[in-house]
Amino acid sequence: MDRTSLAGAFYVFLSAAFLGTFWVISSLLVQSLSPQIVNFYWFFFGGLLLLPIGICFYRKELLSARGKKQMVLSGFFNILATFFSLLGISLVGGGATALLVQSMVVFSALFGFIFFRETLNRFKMGGIIVVLAGATLMNFDKTLLVSGGTFFGILSAFFYSLAYLSAKKASLNSTPFVVNAIRTFSAIFFAIPILLFTGQPFVIPSIEQAGLIFFGSALSVVIGMTLFYKGLKEIKLAYATAIKINEATFALIYSLIFAVSIPSGIVVIGGVLVLAGSAVIALKGDN
């Protein structure tokens, strides 16, 4: 691996540490706010933070950015992915949902093969089988199966993969900040129809809730995703999402530290298989 690719891998790994906070903070928020409301404010506060930075330092790039359609499309898929993640969190908790969502590496490997001609060799195929086995094992926890947590987790993984596919295409011709900013602004716009179509009344969060959303959004939407797009620009899509599975590891660590939505033993074992299969795709996928 050359120095540029190594730096890209490092940025993606670092982003996972920040993005892992989403699952813990969201677990706290959905106890008092609906997933639809958390979904909207998560990106809204992120947009408030990104806007002044963009105006001060990236004004020309934002106005003249190439690949805006891909960035907007990424925002559309991202708001759907986050919404389904929040539904999963509200049903089975952040730890279990975070593990299920990491199955996105399966979709990313397939999309990378279809759209970027990335190799789909026996190691990737074997890794995909292990990921699917882990997801199946997780469903022996009846809470996930009966509540619909598995369905929302895998659906979220699918849309995250589409979001990152669009962002990968956009990142080839733009800076990580611009990709993140336009994606976030677009996501805010698309969050409004979700509120309307689900019949969710608009709610203004309390000061404590707003502070928690603001803090979490700063860590994940602003810092975490900018770092991820910076890494994604330098390495393959499947490799980036495979490294990003460490997000689930960080989420479990944070959950244990703060005693928030700790998954059952069988879910953790199944999750380890998901992580292991994804690691095979990452480390051996180009062999």
C-alpha positions in Angstrom: 0.0 0.0 0.0 1.5 3.4 -1.0 1.6 6.4 1.3 -1.5 8.1 -0.1 -3.6 4.9 0.4 -2.2 4.4 3.8 -3.2 8.0 4.8 -6.7 7.4 3.3 -7.1 4.3 5.4 -6.0 6.2 8.5 -8.5 8.9 7.9 -11.3 6.4 7.5 -10.3 4.6 10.7 -10.1 7.9 12.6 -13.6 8.8 11.3 -14.9 5.5 12.8 -14.0 6.7 16.3 -16.1 9.9 15.8 -19.0 8.2 13.9 -19.3 5.6 16.7 -20.7 8.3 18.9 -23.8 8.4 16.8 -25.1 5.1 18.0 -24.7 5.9 21.7 -26.1 9.4 21.6 -29.0 8.4 19.3 -29.9 5.6 21.8 -30.3 8.3 24.4 -32.3 10.6 22.1 -34.8 8.1 20.8 -36.0 7.5 24.4 -37.7 10.9 24.4 -37.8 12.0 20.7 -39.1 10.2 17.6 -36.6 8.8 15.0 -38.0 11.3 12.5 -37.3 14.3 14.7 -33.8 13.1 15.6 -33.2 12.4 12.0 -34.1 16.0 11.0 -32.2 17.8 13.8 -29.1 15.6 13.5 -28.5 17.0 10.0 -29.9 20.4 10.7 -27.4 21.1 13.5 -24.7 19.7 11.4 -25.7 22.1 8.6 -25.6 25.0 11.0 -22.0 24.1 11.9 -20.9 23.5 8.3 -22.5 26.6 6.9 -20.2 29.3 8.4 -17.1 27.2 7.7 -18.2 26.9 4.1 -18.9 30.6 3.7 -15.6 31.6 5.2 -13.2 29.1 3.7 -15.0 27.2 0.8 -17.3 29.7 -0.8 -15.9 29.4 -4.3 -15.6 25.6 -4.1 -19.3 25.3 -2.9 -20.6 27.4 -5.8 -18.5 25.8 -8.5 -18.2 22.3 -7.3 -18.4 19.5 -9.9 -20.5 16.5 -9.2 -23.2 18.3 -7.3 -25.8 15.8 -8.5 -23.9 13.0 -6.9 -23.6 14.9 -3.6 -27.3 15.6 -3.5 -28.0 12.0 -4.3 -25.7 11.0 -1.5 -27.7 13.3 0.8 -30.9 11.6 -0.2 -29.6 8.1 0.4 -28.0 9.2 3.6 -31.1 10.7 5.2 -33.0 7.4 4.4 -30.1 5.3 5.8 -30.0 7.4 9.0 -33.7 7.3 9.4 -33.8 3.5 9.2 -30.8 3.3 11.6 -32.8 5.4 14.1 -35.8 3.1 13.7 -33.6 0.1 14.4 -32.0 1.9 17.4 -35.5 2.7 18.8 -36.4 -1.0 18.6 -33.2 -2.9 19.6 -30.7 -0.3 20.7 -27.6 1.3 19.2 -25.1 -1.5 19.7 -27.0 -4.2 17.9 -28.1 -1.8 15.1 -24.5 -0.6 14.6 -23.4 -4.2 14.1 -26.1 -5.0 11.6 -25.4 -1.8 9.6 -21.8 -2.9 9.0 -23.2 -5.5 6.5 -23.0 -2.4 4.2 -19.6 -3.8 3.2 -21.4 -6.5 1.3 -23.3 -4.0 -0.8 -20.2 -1.8 -1.2 -18.2 -4.7 -2.5 -20.9 -5.5 -5.0 -21.4 -1.9 -6.0 -17.6 -1.4 -6.3 -17.5 -4.4 -8.7 -20.4 -3.1 -10.8 -19.6 0.6 -11.0 -15.8 0.8 -10.4 -14.7 -2.6 -11.8 -13.1 -3.4 -8.4 -12.3 -7.1 -8.1 -14.8 -9.5 -6.6 -12.5 -12.5 -5.9 -12.8 -15.6 -3.7 -11.8 -13.7 -0.6 -14.5 -11.1 -1.0 -17.0 -13.8 -1.8 -15.9 -15.7 1.3 -16.1 -12.6 3.4 -19.6 -11.9 2.2 -20.7 -15.4 3.2 -19.2 -14.9 6.7 -21.0 -11.5 7.0 -24.3 -13.1 6.1 -23.7 -16.0 8.6 -23.1 -13.4 11.3 -26.2 -11.5 10.5 -28.2 -14.8 10.5 -26.8 -15.7 13.9 -27.7 -12.3 15.3 -31.3 -13.2 14.5 -31.3 -16.0 17.0 -31.9 -13.1 19.4 -35.7 -13.0 19.1 -35.8 -9.3 20.0 -34.1 -8.4 16.7 -36.2 -10.7 14.6 -39.6 -10.0 16.1 -39.2 -6.2 16.5 -38.0 -5.7 12.9 -34.6 -4.5 14.1 -32.8 -6.7 11.6 -34.9 -5.5 8.7 -34.2 -1.8 9.5 -30.5 -2.5 10.1 -29.9 -4.2 6.8 -32.1 -1.7 4.9 -30.0 1.1 6.4 -26.9 -0.7 5.3 -28.2 -0.8 1.8 -28.9 2.9 1.7 -25.6 3.8 3.3 -23.8 1.8 0.6 -25.7 3.8 -2.1 -24.8 7.1 -0.3 -21.1 6.2 -0.1 -21.2 5.1 -3.8 -22.5 8.5 -4.8 -20.0 10.3 -2.5 -17.2 8.3 -4.0 -18.1 9.5 -7.4 -18.4 13.1 -6.2 -15.1 13.0 -4.2 -13.1 12.3 -7.4 -13.7 16.0 -8.5 -14.2 17.8 -5.2 -12.8 18.4 -1.7 -14.0 16.3 1.3 -15.5 19.3 3.0 -17.6 20.4 0.0 -18.9 16.8 -0.5 -19.9 16.7 3.1 -21.5 20.1 3.2 -23.6 19.7 0.1 -24.6 16.2 1.2 -25.7 17.5 4.6 -27.6 20.5 3.2 -29.4 18.1 0.8 -30.2 15.7 3.6 -31.9 18.4 5.6 -34.1 19.1 2.7 -35.0 15.5 2.2 -35.7 15.0 6.0 -38.8 17.3 5.7 -40.8 14.9 3.5 -40.1 12.1 5.9 -41.7 14.1 8.7 -44.7 14.9 6.5 -45.2 11.4 5.0 -45.0 9.7 8.4 -47.4 12.1 10.0 -44.9 13.1 12.6 -45.7 16.4 14.3 -42.8 18.8 14.4 -41.3 19.1 17.9 -38.8 21.6 19.3 -36.3 19.7 21.5 -35.5 20.8 25.0 -32.3 22.6 25.8 -30.8 19.3 27.1 -31.9 17.4 24.0 -30.7 20.2 21.6 -27.3 20.2 23.4 -26.9 16.5 23.0 -27.9 16.6 19.3 -25.5 19.5 18.7 -22.7 17.7 20.4 -23.3 14.4 18.5 -23.8 16.2 15.2 -20.5 18.1 15.6 -18.6 14.8 16.2 -20.3 12.7 13.5 -21.8 14.9 10.8 -19.1 17.5 10.8 -15.8 15.9 11.9 -16.5 12.2 11.3 -18.0 12.4 7.8 -15.4 15.0 6.6 -12.6 12.6 7.7 -14.4 9.7 6.0 -14.8 11.5 2.7 -11.1 12.5 2.9 -10.2 8.9 3.2 -12.7 7.7 0.6 -11.1 10.0 -1.9 -7.9 8.1 -1.7 -9.0 4.4 -1.4 -11.4 2.0 -2.9 -15.1 2.0 -1.8 -15.1 -1.6 -0.5 -11.9 -1.0 1.4 -13.2 2.2 2.9 -16.4 0.7 4.1 -14.6 -2.4 5.4 -12.3 -0.2 7.5 -15.3 1.8 8.6 -16.7 -1.3 10.3 -14.6 -0.3 13.3 -17.4 2.2 13.9 -19.4 -0.6 15.4 -16.4 -1.6 17.6 -16.2 2.0 18.9 -20.0 2.1 19.4 -19.8 -1.1 21.5 -17.0 0.4 23.6 -18.9 3.6 24.1 -22.0 1.7 25.0 -20.2 -0.3 27.6 -18.5 2.8 29.1 -21.8 4.7 29.4 -24.0 1.6 29.9 -26.3 2.4 27.0 -28.1 -0.3 24.9 -25.7 -3.1 25.5 -26.5 -6.0 23.1 -27.0 -9.6 24.1 -24.1 -12.2 23.9 -25.4 -13.9 20.8 -25.8 -10.5 19.0 -22.2 -9.7 19.9 -21.0 -13.1 18.6 -22.9 -12.6 15.4 -21.6 -9.1 15.2 -18.0 -10.4 15.5 -18.6 -12.6 12.5 -19.9 -9.6 10.6 -16.8 -7.6 11.5 -14.5 -10.6 10.7 -16.1 -11.2 7.3 -15.8 -7.5 6.5 -12.1 -7.5 7.6 -11.4 -10.4 5.1 -12.9 -8.3 2.4 -10.7 -5.4 3.4 -7.4 -7.2 3.9 -7.6 -9.9 1.2 -10.0 -8.3 -1.3 -7.3 -7.3 -3.7 -5.5 -10.6 -3.7 
